[in-house]
Amino acid sequence: MNRNNYIVAATKDWNEVAFEKNTSNLKGNWYLINSPEKLTLEAINLIKPRYIFFPHWSWIVPSDITSNFECVCFHMTDVPFGRGGTPLQNLIVRGKTATKLTALKMSEELDAGPVYGKVDLSLAGSAQEIYENASDLVYVLISRIIENNIVPTEQKGEVVHFERRSPEQSIFPSVCDIKSLYDHIRMLDAKSYPHAYINYENFRLEFTNAKNNGNTLECHVTITEQIVENDKN
């Protein structure tokens, strides 16, 4: 292990921007792994990092990596509340306006590892804006961990699990008001995420860039024709 070497494993372009912006201000040698195919034990053994940090990582990390290196992930809830998938959307659906971004030691059970620290995270704005804000706050936690050599502590409190949302849940809710419709659109408004939508005959209408004006809602609408193949039988 080289105590001056660190790896950040992250996808999404905003995480790569945050890496370039924030690691230049941190001590040590920093390496970015931006795809699961590159996250191999052989590649990591060449670097021998003190920590491997995982902002917004969507894949299971092989056990031969987690057992040989200190792996730190980041979760957008005040654990043990909100363990599980799609935390941002699950929080907004529950009416939450703020949360904690938590640094966790990876464990066999998802989001159940001991905690290095937490920082406040606002849930205002679009999903894209929240993710970008969180990607910078990750480095606040990283800085604290490496500067103070923090020993993580076990989680305390009632465990609440979130179910991972499916793309089909992006369809407009059947019953809602302006505020809940605004929340539904904005919580899905991020690059590469399934945007809020409705189907109208053979068209799909997707909604982004929502603005809540009280009694009215303004947003950008993209209309796509859905091709339906004729039944040849």
Salt bridges, closest charged atoms under 4 A:
ASP13 OD2 - LYS191 NZ 3.20
GLU70 OE1 - ARG50 NH1 2.77
ASP78 OD1 - LYS118 NZ 2.40
GLU109 OE2 - ARG83 NH1 3.46
ASP111 OD1 - HIS75 ND1 3.59
ASP120 OD1 - LYS100 NZ 2.48
ASP136 OD2 - LYS21 NZ 2.97
ASP183 OD2 - LYS179 NZ 2.83
ASP183 OD1 - ARG186 NE 2.86
GLU206 OE1 - HIS195 ND1 3.82
